Amino acid sequence: MDAKLITTANELAGYRITGYLGLVRGITVRSRSIFGNIAGGFQTLVGGKISIYQELCEKTRQEALDHLVTHAIQMGANAVIAMRYDANEIMSGVTEVLAYGTAVTVEKL
């Protein structure tokens, strides 16, 4: 699936929606390792950007998005509209990230 065809909007400029296939989602659950917590702890002492946690968040969101794309393709979609992220802490240090949207088929105008 072309990354340009995944949008937070309810339509895709230059494309016509030919079919709505339903809700798609990608879920991942991650925790920080003890080493990541130690490195993050040191970074908080200095202040500023905490790169160890930023990298973890980026990887986690990308993994959830990859699962969403796989789900959409399995449904026969070539695009996803109204895409969103949500995150919840399941327990201390364990976070669920959900990517969700509406799977659609589109054709170029």
BAMAR-146623 format. One line per 3 residues: number of its first residue (from 1); their letters; for each residue x, z, y of N, C-alpha, C, O. Coordinates in Angstrom, 3 decimals, m for minus. Layout:
residues N
NUM = a = X,Z,Y,X,Z,Y,X,Z,Y,X,Z,Y ~ ...
END
This chain:
residues 109
1 = mda = 0.852,0.000,m1.180,0.000,0.000,0.000,0.895,0.000,1.240,1.848,0.774,1.333 ~ 0.581,m0.860,2.169,1.325,m0.956,3.421,1.060,0.285,4.263,m0.097,0.612,4.528 ~ 2.111,0.979,4.688,1.968,2.206,5.487,1.172,1.972,6.767,0.551,2.901,7.284
4 = kli = 1.182,0.736,7.286,0.403,0.422,8.491,m1.096,0.514,8.236,m1.883,0.590,9.179 ~ m1.495,0.507,6.967,m2.912,0.533,6.631,m3.386,1.940,6.256,m4.418,2.102,5.606 ~ m2.634,2.939,6.666,m3.047,4.338,6.540,m3.146,4.864,7.958,m2.164,4.855,8.700
7 = tta = m4.340,5.327,8.338,m4.550,5.711,9.727,m5.430,6.947,9.842,m6.246,7.235,8.966 ~ m5.245,7.663,10.930,m6.128,8.789,11.238,m7.402,8.308,11.941,m8.352,9.074,12.107 ~ m7.413,7.059,12.344,m8.588,6.477,13.007,m9.670,6.154,11.974,m9.423,6.184,10.768
10 = nel = m10.858,5.848,12.462,m11.969,5.500,11.571,m12.088,4.004,11.329,m13.007,3.549,10.647 ~ m11.163,3.246,11.886,m11.131,1.795,11.672,m9.698,1.331,11.852,m8.853,2.071,12.356 ~ m9.429,0.101,11.438,m8.102,m0.491,11.579,m8.213,m1.711,12.482,m8.904,m2.675,12.151
13 = agy = m7.538,m1.667,13.613,m7.571,m2.806,14.535,m7.014,m4.045,13.832,m5.963,m3.993,13.193 ~ m7.731,m5.146,13.960,m7.302,m6.406,13.360,m7.738,m6.578,11.919,m7.396,m7.572,11.278 ~ m8.503,m5.601,11.397,m8.984,m5.665,10.020,m10.476,m5.368,9.978,m11.011,m4.656,10.828
16 = rit = m11.131,m5.929,8.974,m12.543,m5.647,8.743,m12.652,m4.858,7.446,m12.086,m5.246,6.424 ~ m13.380,m3.753,7.493,m13.594,m2.957,6.286,m14.630,m3.664,5.428,m15.748,m3.929,5.870 ~ m14.238,m3.969,4.185,m15.130,m4.687,3.274,m15.753,m3.770,2.229,m16.708,m4.151,1.552
19 = gyl = m15.212,m2.561,2.098,m15.788,m1.628,1.133,m15.278,m0.214,1.337,m14.107,0.002,1.650 ~ m16.170,0.738,1.154,m15.827,2.158,1.197,m15.798,2.658,m0.241,m16.794,2.557,m0.959 ~ m14.664,3.194,m0.658,m14.498,3.602,m2.051,m14.601,5.106,m2.254,m14.724,5.571,m3.387
22 = glv = m14.551,5.864,m1.174,m14.723,7.311,m1.293,m13.501,8.111,m0.897,m12.494,7.571,m0.439 ~ m13.619,9.406,m1.086,m12.588,10.364,m0.719,m11.369,10.223,m1.623,m11.490,10.097,m2.842 ~ m10.202,10.247,m1.004,m8.945,10.297,m1.755,m8.148,11.495,m1.254,m8.275,11.912,m0.103
25 = rgi = m7.319,12.040,m2.152,m6.542,13.194,m1.751,m5.223,13.218,m2.499,m5.064,12.620,m3.563 ~ m4.299,13.924,m1.906,m3.020,14.200,m2.540,m2.687,15.651,m2.270,m2.676,16.087,m1.119 ~ m2.419,16.394,m3.315,m2.162,17.822,m3.180,m0.797,18.142,m3.753,m0.415,17.628,m4.804
28 = tvr = m0.067,18.995,m3.054,1.182,19.521,m3.585,1.285,20.989,m3.208,0.765,21.415,m2.177 ~ 1.947,21.743,m4.035,2.157,23.168,m3.788,3.651,23.419,m3.868,4.306,23.040,m4.839 ~ 4.179,24.056,m2.843,5.618,24.296,m2.752,5.913,25.737,m2.401,5.097,26.435,m1.798
31 = srs = 7.107,26.168,m2.797,7.603,27.474,m2.368,9.033,27.310,m1.870,9.714,26.336,m2.191 ~ 9.458,28.257,m1.102,10.840,28.259,m0.640,11.688,28.950,m1.695,11.248,29.922,m2.308 ~ 12.902,28.455,m1.911,13.810,29.121,m2.846,14.468,30.306,m2.149,14.435,30.409,m0.922
34 = ifg = 15.050,31.173,m2.912,15.754,32.320,m2.336,16.895,31.840,m1.437,17.169,32.443,m0.399 ~ 17.556,30.758,m1.838,18.661,30.219,m1.030,18.136,29.644,0.287,18.756,29.806,1.338 ~ 16.983,28.969,0.215,16.365,28.437,1.433,15.950,29.548,2.370,16.103,29.431,3.586
37 = nia = 15.424,30.635,1.809,15.032,31.778,2.635,16.236,32.420,3.315,16.162,32.820,4.477 ~ 17.337,32.516,2.588,18.554,33.099,3.177,19.069,32.206,4.298,19.379,32.690,5.386 ~ 19.160,30.898,4.035,19.635,29.952,5.058,18.699,29.956,6.261,19.155,29.935,7.404
40 = ggf = 17.395,29.982,6.010,16.419,30.028,7.099,16.551,31.310,7.891,16.427,31.308,9.116 ~ 16.803,32.408,7.191,16.998,33.695,7.861,18.189,33.671,8.800,18.117,34.188,9.915 ~ 19.286,33.072,8.352,20.462,32.953,9.231,20.147,32.089,10.445,20.569,32.408,11.557
43 = qtl = 19.409,30.997,10.243,19.073,30.118,11.359,18.185,30.827,12.373,18.287,30.555,13.570 ~ 17.317,31.727,11.924,16.463,32.438,12.877,17.264,33.411,13.730,16.863,33.734,14.848 ~ 18.394,33.881,13.208,19.245,34.787,13.989,19.837,34.080,15.206,20.007,34.683,16.266
46 = vgg = 20.149,32.791,15.040,20.745,32.004,16.113,19.672,31.496,17.063,19.911,31.353,18.262 ~ 18.492,31.224,16.523,17.393,30.678,17.326,17.402,29.167,17.317,18.317,28.543,16.778 ~ 16.387,28.584,17.910,16.269,27.126,17.969,15.579,26.561,16.743,14.837,27.256,16.048
49 = kis = 15.837,25.286,16.492,15.194,24.583,15.375,15.677,25.146,14.042,16.873,25.361,13.845 ~ 14.755,25.378,13.149,15.098,25.898,11.826,15.004,24.729,10.851,13.960,24.490,10.244 ~ 16.103,24.014,10.715,16.113,22.740,9.992,15.773,22.878,8.518,15.167,21.973,7.946
52 = iyq = 16.142,23.975,7.893,15.864,24.133,6.463,14.360,24.117,6.204,13.911,23.523,5.223 ~ 13.577,24.762,7.069,12.128,24.779,6.898,11.502,23.471,7.359,10.505,23.023,6.792 ~ 12.077,22.862,8.378,11.573,21.572,8.842,11.692,20.535,7.731,10.754,19.778,7.483
55 = elc = 12.845,20.500,7.062,13.050,19.549,5.972,12.069,19.809,4.828,11.530,18.869,4.245 ~ 11.837,21.084,4.507,10.890,21.432,3.454,9.486,20.950,3.811,8.784,20.389,2.970 ~ 9.086,21.170,5.049,7.748,20.733,5.490,7.619,19.218,5.437,6.597,18.703,4.983
58 = ekt = 8.634,18.500,5.891,8.587,17.033,5.860,8.489,16.514,4.428,7.688,15.624,4.143 ~ 9.297,17.063,3.532,9.256,16.627,2.134,7.906,16.933,1.499,7.380,16.128,0.730 ~ 7.351,18.089,1.819,6.067,18.490,1.251,4.950,17.580,1.742,4.117,17.144,0.947
61 = rqe = 4.918,17.286,3.035,3.885,16.382,3.563,4.028,14.987,2.976,3.029,14.344,2.651 ~ 5.273,14.509,2.835,5.495,13.178,2.270,5.027,13.128,0.823,4.440,12.134,0.394 ~ 5.282,14.188,0.069,4.843,14.233,m1.325,3.315,14.194,m1.413,2.764,13.480,m2.250
64 = ald = 2.630,14.953,m0.561,1.165,14.937,m0.548,0.644,13.546,m0.183,m0.311,13.057,m0.785 ~ 1.282,12.909,0.812,0.887,11.550,1.205,1.118,10.561,0.071,0.279,9.692,m0.169 ~ 2.239,10.678,m0.629,2.515,9.791,m1.769,1.434,9.931,m2.840,0.997,8.935,m3.416
67 = hlv = 1.001,11.167,m3.108,m0.072,11.384,m4.088,m1.384,10.755,m3.609,m2.124,10.176,m4.404 ~ m1.670,10.871,m2.304,m2.873,10.264,m1.728,m2.837,8.750,m1.931,m3.831,8.160,m2.354 ~ m1.718,8.124,m1.638,m1.588,6.669,m1.786,m1.798,6.258,m3.243,m2.492,5.281,m3.524
70 = tha = m1.200,7.005,m4.162,m1.380,6.710,m5.586,m2.855,6.787,m5.972,m3.362,5.917,m6.679 ~ m3.536,7.825,m5.508,m4.964,7.993,m5.793,m5.767,6.824,m5.214,m6.653,6.290,m5.881 ~ m5.460,6.424,m3.973,m6.180,5.320,m3.324,m5.980,4.007,m4.090,m6.935,3.258,m4.298
73 = iqm = m4.764,3.733,m4.502,m4.479,2.506,m5.254,m5.225,2.507,m6.582,m5.755,1.477,m6.997 ~ m5.270,3.668,m7.254,m5.999,3.772,m8.521,m7.486,3.472,m8.335,m8.145,2.978,m9.250 ~ m8.005,3.772,m7.149,m9.428,3.495,m6.859,m9.653,2.044,m6.439,m10.798,1.611,m6.307
76 = gan = m8.577,1.288,m6.229,m8.710,m0.106,m5.825,m8.632,m0.323,m4.325,m8.957,m1.410,m3.847 ~ m8.215,0.670,m3.580,m8.128,0.557,m2.118,m6.851,m0.154,m1.699,m5.845,m0.136,m2.409 ~ m6.913,m0.778,m0.533,m5.699,m1.310,0.079,m5.462,m0.680,1.447,m4.561,m1.093,2.178
79 = avi = m6.289,0.341,1.797,m6.126,1.052,3.062,m6.786,2.425,2.951,m7.626,2.663,2.083 ~ m6.382,3.323,3.857,m6.995,4.651,3.954,m7.267,4.918,5.426,m6.381,4.787,6.270 ~ m8.505,5.295,5.720,m8.869,5.646,7.095,m9.205,7.138,7.158,m9.406,7.786,6.131
82 = amr = m9.261,7.665,8.375,m9.609,9.070,8.626,m8.700,10.024,7.852,m9.152,11.060,7.364 ~ m7.420,9.673,7.743,m6.464,10.474,6.989,m6.121,11.743,7.768,m5.946,11.705,8.986 ~ m6.028,12.858,7.060,m5.694,14.157,7.657,m4.817,14.954,6.703,m4.733,14.663,5.509
85 = yda = m4.163,15.974,7.268,m3.430,16.968,6.482,m4.091,18.319,6.664,m4.688,18.601,7.703 ~ m3.977,19.143,5.649,m4.408,20.534,5.728,m3.390,21.338,4.932,m2.795,20.824,3.986 ~ m3.191,22.584,5.308,m2.245,23.443,4.594,m2.809,24.847,4.512,m3.458,25.332,5.438
88 = nei = m2.548,25.488,3.385,m2.992,26.861,3.161,m1.890,27.623,2.448,m1.219,27.089,1.564 ~ m1.715,28.862,2.835,m0.779,29.715,2.115,m1.530,30.334,0.944,m2.508,31.056,1.136 ~ m1.068,30.050,m0.268,m1.716,30.553,m1.472,m1.308,32.004,m1.722,m2.133,32.845,m2.079
91 = msg = m0.030,32.273,m1.528,0.518,33.619,m1.585,1.782,33.611,m0.742,2.216,32.548,m0.299 ~ 2.360,34.729,m0.520,3.537,34.793,0.347,4.621,33.832,m0.142,5.105,33.948,m1.268 ~ 4.994,32.886,0.714,6.043,31.938,0.374,5.595,30.736,m0.434,6.420,29.887,m0.775
94 = vte = 4.294,30.637,m0.754,3.772,29.509,m1.534,2.677,28.827,m0.723,1.673,29.446,m0.372 ~ 2.879,27.553,m0.431,1.965,26.819,0.433,1.436,25.576,m0.274,2.172,24.864,m0.956 ~ 0.149,25.338,m0.093,m0.498,24.121,m0.576,m0.639,23.184,0.619,m1.066,23.602,1.696
97 = vla = m0.281,21.921,0.425,m0.502,20.904,1.452,m1.394,19.829,0.848,m1.134,19.313,m0.239 ~ m2.442,19.512,1.579,m3.423,18.528,1.142,m3.435,17.381,2.145,m3.561,17.604,3.349 ~ m3.304,16.167,1.652,m3.513,14.961,2.459,m4.815,14.353,1.950,m5.001,14.200,0.743
100 = ygt = m5.723,14.004,2.875,m6.996,13.442,2.428,m7.481,12.394,3.413,m7.069,12.378,4.573 ~ m8.348,11.531,2.947,m8.900,10.478,3.781,m9.949,9.694,3.007,m10.375,10.102,1.926 ~ m10.357,8.573,3.569,m11.349,7.702,2.946,m10.672,6.425,2.485,m10.069,5.708,3.284
103 = avt = m10.773,6.144,1.199,m10.207,4.924,0.625,m11.132,3.755,0.957,m12.345,3.841,0.766 ~ m10.555,2.673,1.451,m11.336,1.496,1.795,m10.601,0.231,1.352,m9.403,0.242,1.068 ~ m11.367,m0.851,1.304,m10.755,m2.171,1.167,m10.936,m2.871,2.512,m11.992,m2.783,3.137
106 = vek = m9.902,m3.554,2.935,m9.944,m4.253,4.220,m9.426,m5.679,4.045,m8.711,m6.002,3.096 ~ m9.821,m6.516,5.007,m9.254,m7.863,5.071,m8.895,m8.151,6.526,m9.579,m7.723,7.455 ~ m7.815,m8.881,6.689,m7.338,m9.221,8.031,m8.337,m10.144,8.719,m8.881,m11.050,8.088
109 = l = m8.581,m9.923,9.998,m9.495,m10.775,10.767,m8.834,m12.100,11.110,m9.450,m12.948,11.755
END
